[in-house]
Amino acid sequence: MEPLLHIGPTTYAKTGHGVFEVPVERLGALRFNDLPYYSTVEIGGLHGDTHSYDLAITATHSGGPADEHFSIMVHVNFTVPGDPKDPATRRTCERKADRVRRVFRPLVDDGTLNDADGGNDHRSYFEQSWFVDVLYSAYFTRDDNPELSAFVRPIVERFQELLQTPDQLLFLCHASEDKDFVDWLADRLDAQDVDIWYDRREIRAGDSIVERINDGLASASHVVVVLSQAATRKPWARRELSSALMRQLHDSSVRVIPVLRERCDVPPLLSDIRYADCGSDRELGFTALIEAIGV
């Protein structure tokens, strides 16, 4: 006879998959020691209805009375449409996986969770989409024996933060003469955990420069235009800017933010958009940029 799981007045039997399915709000005071031997609880009610991310949590009691093991496995899954051979699709997967890790990093740093796959993610391809799984884990002894609800709560809170924070990708539009400034800007944005598209990082040997730039512009939520005397003379910079502004006017799917590196003639296309002034004070200008993107 299959064992039963008792949580307060409610009794759960194993499903056809051989696990106990318990909604997160019904965990009550359930502890690991309350789980029958060799059983797993799948904690439900954790999916994002309108987002591309899903959360799955399982708690397992393995081993017998003389050799018990308790563990929690946390999977954060998402899909990315596109050909897996396409560099743009791969980079989108990498950015989303990095974003998941940044959100869950506090639970890894404080020892609540381990990054179970050592920073790697598991990917498969089906129905024209990448399926990506970022895995975390935690292990306990009988003496630890935490309440599952207390352990799961911070995981769910981190997941809710992931859902509530919009995906952002800043495309850095600049002239090659401004690389030193853009390197500084990219490092500062990295420190703020802001995803960026920077040609020095994104375009690799053998890539089509035009295709990669077009992919970056198409994926961007913000286009940061670094303004300098050199940049305002570049015809390709004007083309990138015009493309971004057309998207902004057409469907509001991208926002253009000028960043002034030095005093120069601001292009007419940007004359009515307030810029972040790093020419007078880099730190104040950077603060203005961060406020503009809502970080």
Wavefront OBJ file of the C-alpha trace (Angstrom):
o trace
v 0.000 0.000 0.000
v 1.352 3.411 -0.982
v 2.134 5.714 1.961
v 0.006 8.821 2.536
v 1.076 12.359 3.381
v -0.807 14.152 6.148
v -0.788 17.968 6.377
v -3.146 19.099 9.112
v -6.629 17.720 8.344
v -5.755 17.021 4.685
v -4.424 13.693 3.420
v -2.583 13.376 0.111
v -2.044 10.245 -1.944
v 0.620 9.873 -4.599
v -0.330 10.754 -8.133
v 0.094 8.506 -11.128
v 3.614 9.950 -11.413
v 4.473 8.594 -7.970
v 4.729 11.955 -6.176
v 2.668 14.016 -3.753
v 1.359 17.190 -5.369
v 0.794 19.932 -2.787
v -0.144 23.557 -3.584
v 2.284 26.034 -2.050
v -0.477 27.613 0.035
v -1.310 24.196 1.584
v 2.161 23.349 2.910
v 1.227 24.511 6.411
v 3.750 23.339 9.029
v 4.988 20.369 6.960
v 8.603 19.466 7.760
v 11.023 17.157 5.985
v 10.742 14.567 8.761
v 7.010 14.377 8.021
v 7.632 13.019 4.516
v 7.321 9.242 4.109
v 10.524 7.434 3.158
v 11.441 7.425 -0.527
v 8.866 10.092 -1.425
v 8.845 13.405 -3.262
v 6.562 16.410 -2.886
v 5.986 18.601 -5.937
v 5.015 22.069 -4.775
v 2.449 23.582 -7.126
v 0.949 27.012 -7.810
v 4.263 28.596 -8.799
v 3.916 29.306 -12.521
v 3.986 32.763 -14.090
v 0.741 33.137 -16.043
v 1.806 35.846 -18.464
v 5.576 35.470 -18.398
v 8.064 33.193 -20.091
v 9.487 31.954 -16.756
v 8.251 29.012 -14.681
v 9.307 27.791 -11.241
v 9.264 24.145 -10.108
v 10.186 23.028 -6.560
v 10.455 19.427 -5.364
v 11.238 18.195 -1.834
v 12.521 14.623 -1.503
v 13.054 12.229 1.416
v 15.346 9.470 0.200
v 17.102 6.700 2.046
v 15.870 4.513 4.870
v 15.830 4.949 8.671
v 19.583 4.295 8.947
v 20.658 6.526 6.069
v 18.308 9.439 5.450
v 18.712 12.202 2.897
v 16.536 15.265 2.443
v 16.815 17.611 -0.512
v 15.085 20.425 -2.334
v 15.512 20.972 -6.057
v 14.557 24.320 -7.584
v 14.178 24.652 -11.347
v 13.646 27.975 -13.111
v 12.630 27.301 -16.697
v 12.082 29.529 -19.705
v 11.770 29.249 -23.462
v 13.320 31.366 -26.203
v 11.920 31.087 -29.740
v 14.466 30.740 -32.502
v 17.021 28.592 -34.259
v 19.609 27.220 -31.782
v 22.322 27.811 -34.395
v 21.509 31.514 -34.475
v 24.011 33.484 -32.328
v 21.279 35.969 -31.414
v 19.119 33.149 -29.995
v 22.041 31.763 -27.995
v 22.867 35.173 -26.576
v 19.222 35.718 -25.593
v 19.339 32.406 -23.704
v 22.549 33.443 -21.974
v 21.127 36.820 -20.947
v 17.952 35.288 -19.536
v 19.906 32.620 -17.635
v 22.218 35.314 -16.253
v 19.167 37.323 -15.195
v 17.723 34.324 -13.336
v 21.034 33.845 -11.515
v 21.246 37.519 -10.545
v 17.748 37.395 -9.044
v 18.488 34.185 -7.093
v 22.043 35.192 -6.178
v 21.100 36.407 -2.649
v 19.828 32.905 -1.792
v 23.075 31.382 -3.053
v 25.220 33.959 -1.261
v 23.524 33.382 2.105
v 23.748 29.605 1.758
v 20.019 28.963 1.380
v 20.569 27.441 -2.072
v 23.435 26.026 -4.104
v 23.815 26.723 -7.804
v 23.439 23.013 -8.469
v 24.862 22.965 -11.978
v 27.877 25.112 -11.169
v 26.677 28.081 -13.210
v 25.735 26.043 -16.279
v 22.227 25.660 -17.605
v 20.561 22.760 -19.361
v 19.163 23.392 -22.821
v 17.080 21.454 -25.292
v 15.409 22.402 -28.535
v 11.842 21.644 -29.526
v 9.050 23.232 -31.571
v 11.285 26.055 -32.825
v 12.232 27.108 -29.280
v 15.052 26.686 -26.797
v 14.001 25.246 -23.447
v 16.442 26.333 -20.727
v 16.545 25.064 -17.136
v 18.560 26.797 -14.387
v 18.906 24.464 -11.405
v 19.397 25.126 -7.686
v 19.484 22.705 -4.765
v 19.710 22.380 -0.990
v 20.357 19.373 1.247
v 19.374 18.681 4.865
v 19.792 16.182 7.651
v 17.079 14.966 10.005
v 18.411 17.388 12.619
v 17.973 20.365 10.261
v 14.328 19.512 9.517
v 13.046 22.965 8.446
v 9.420 23.745 7.695
v 9.035 23.527 3.943
v 6.879 26.667 3.807
v 9.572 28.735 5.567
v 12.215 27.442 3.175
v 10.074 27.838 0.061
v 8.882 31.368 0.888
v 12.131 33.213 -0.016
v 12.387 31.151 -3.217
v 8.893 32.222 -4.251
v 9.678 35.844 -3.329
v 12.755 35.764 -5.582
v 10.653 34.271 -8.370
v 8.001 36.962 -8.006
v 10.745 39.583 -8.309
v 11.881 37.883 -11.514
v 8.349 38.090 -12.930
v 7.772 41.681 -11.873
v 11.035 43.038 -13.284
v 10.775 43.585 -17.050
v 13.436 42.171 -19.325
v 15.814 44.953 -20.279
v 18.589 45.064 -22.840
v 20.539 48.262 -23.461
v 22.052 48.592 -26.924
v 25.138 50.838 -26.736
v 25.337 52.941 -29.892
v 28.686 54.714 -30.121
v 31.632 55.716 -32.254
v 34.852 53.714 -32.135
v 36.654 56.857 -30.961
v 34.615 56.682 -27.741
v 35.603 53.117 -26.781
v 37.335 54.178 -23.570
v 34.202 55.937 -22.351
v 31.927 53.072 -23.464
v 34.185 50.552 -21.687
v 33.711 52.586 -18.515
v 29.961 52.821 -19.110
v 29.670 49.075 -19.786
v 31.563 48.236 -16.578
v 29.298 50.518 -14.540
v 26.176 48.970 -16.059
v 27.567 45.489 -15.335
v 27.947 46.497 -11.695
v 24.243 47.438 -11.671
v 23.294 44.038 -13.192
v 21.961 45.704 -16.334
v 22.032 43.602 -19.508
v 23.793 45.376 -22.360
v 24.509 44.802 -26.034
v 28.043 46.031 -26.657
v 29.652 45.266 -30.030
v 33.030 44.505 -28.447
v 31.406 41.614 -26.564
v 28.746 40.545 -29.027
v 30.430 40.471 -32.430
v 32.848 37.582 -32.781
v 35.162 36.383 -35.501
v 33.173 35.172 -38.484
v 29.976 37.015 -37.529
v 28.204 39.303 -39.963
v 28.574 42.738 -38.373
v 25.406 44.089 -39.985
v 23.320 41.069 -38.958
v 24.569 41.106 -35.385
v 23.880 44.840 -35.033
v 20.399 44.404 -36.491
v 19.739 41.521 -34.086
v 20.877 43.655 -31.169
v 18.688 46.568 -32.173
v 15.688 44.288 -32.679
v 16.102 42.790 -29.182
v 16.850 46.027 -27.325
v 14.480 47.611 -24.835
v 16.651 50.752 -24.735
v 19.121 52.267 -27.175
v 21.763 54.320 -25.374
v 23.258 56.781 -27.866
v 26.685 58.037 -26.783
v 27.018 61.545 -28.160
v 30.405 63.033 -28.925
v 31.949 65.119 -31.673
v 33.103 61.926 -33.398
v 29.755 60.117 -33.060
v 27.689 62.916 -34.572
v 29.768 62.674 -37.753
v 29.177 58.924 -38.245
v 26.539 58.079 -40.879
v 26.067 54.523 -39.541
v 25.353 55.890 -36.079
v 22.604 58.015 -37.569
v 21.174 54.923 -39.284
v 21.101 52.956 -36.005
v 19.488 55.919 -34.293
v 16.880 56.329 -37.018
v 15.991 52.617 -36.781
v 15.545 52.840 -33.014
v 13.487 56.018 -33.226
v 11.203 54.443 -35.833
v 10.536 51.531 -33.446
v 9.905 53.965 -30.606
v 7.381 55.900 -32.697
v 5.756 52.799 -34.203
v 5.139 50.526 -31.212
v 6.939 52.018 -28.187
v 8.941 48.776 -27.890
v 12.251 50.592 -27.473
v 13.301 53.761 -25.714
v 16.128 55.983 -26.932
v 18.312 57.587 -24.253
v 21.098 59.985 -25.296
v 24.243 60.075 -23.131
v 26.462 63.095 -23.656
v 30.142 62.254 -23.423
v 31.347 65.729 -24.359
v 29.966 68.967 -25.685
v 28.850 68.534 -29.274
v 26.042 69.387 -31.664
v 23.091 67.212 -30.659
v 21.493 65.643 -33.778
v 18.091 67.126 -34.653
v 16.495 63.679 -34.191
v 17.423 63.875 -30.491
v 16.871 67.562 -29.886
v 13.660 67.070 -27.883
v 14.924 64.108 -25.785
v 16.572 64.911 -22.485
v 20.083 63.456 -22.307
v 22.180 62.140 -19.446
v 25.108 64.541 -19.195
v 28.336 62.646 -18.500
v 30.361 65.447 -20.090
v 30.039 67.735 -17.105
v 30.018 65.042 -14.416
v 30.289 61.320 -15.252
v 28.823 60.098 -11.994
v 25.829 62.423 -12.099
v 25.293 61.564 -15.752
v 25.426 57.840 -14.983
v 22.940 58.291 -12.148
v 20.599 60.055 -14.567
v 20.915 57.127 -17.005
v 20.128 54.562 -14.301
v 17.077 56.569 -13.250
v 15.932 56.796 -16.867
v 15.983 53.021 -17.360
v 14.311 52.425 -13.996
v 16.955 50.292 -12.294
l 1 2 3 4 5 6 7 8 9 10 11 12 13 14 15 16 17 18 19 20 21 22 23 24 25 26 27 28 29 30 31 32 33 34 35 36 37 38 39 40 41 42 43 44 45 46 47 48 49 50 51 52 53 54 55 56 57 58 59 60 61 62 63 64 65 66 67 68 69 70 71 72 73 74 75 76 77 78 79 80 81 82 83 84 85 86 87 88 89 90 91 92 93 94 95 96 97 98 99 100 101 102 103 104 105 106 107 108 109 110 111 112 113 114 115 116 117 118 119 120 121 122 123 124 125 126 127 128 129 130 131 132 133 134 135 136 137 138 139 140 141 142 143 144 145 146 147 148 149 150 151 152 153 154 155 156 157 158 159 160 161 162 163 164 165 166 167 168 169 170 171 172 173 174 175 176 177 178 179 180 181 182 183 184 185 186 187 188 189 190 191 192 193 194 195 196 197 198 199 200 201 202 203 204 205 206 207 208 209 210 211 212 213 214 215 216 217 218 219 220 221 222 223 224 225 226 227 228 229 230 231 232 233 234 235 236 237 238 239 240 241 242 243 244 245 246 247 248 249 250 251 252 253 254 255 256 257 258 259 260 261 262 263 264 265 266 267 268 269 270 271 272 273 274 275 276 277 278 279 280 281 282 283 284 285 286 287 288 289 290 291 292 293 294 295
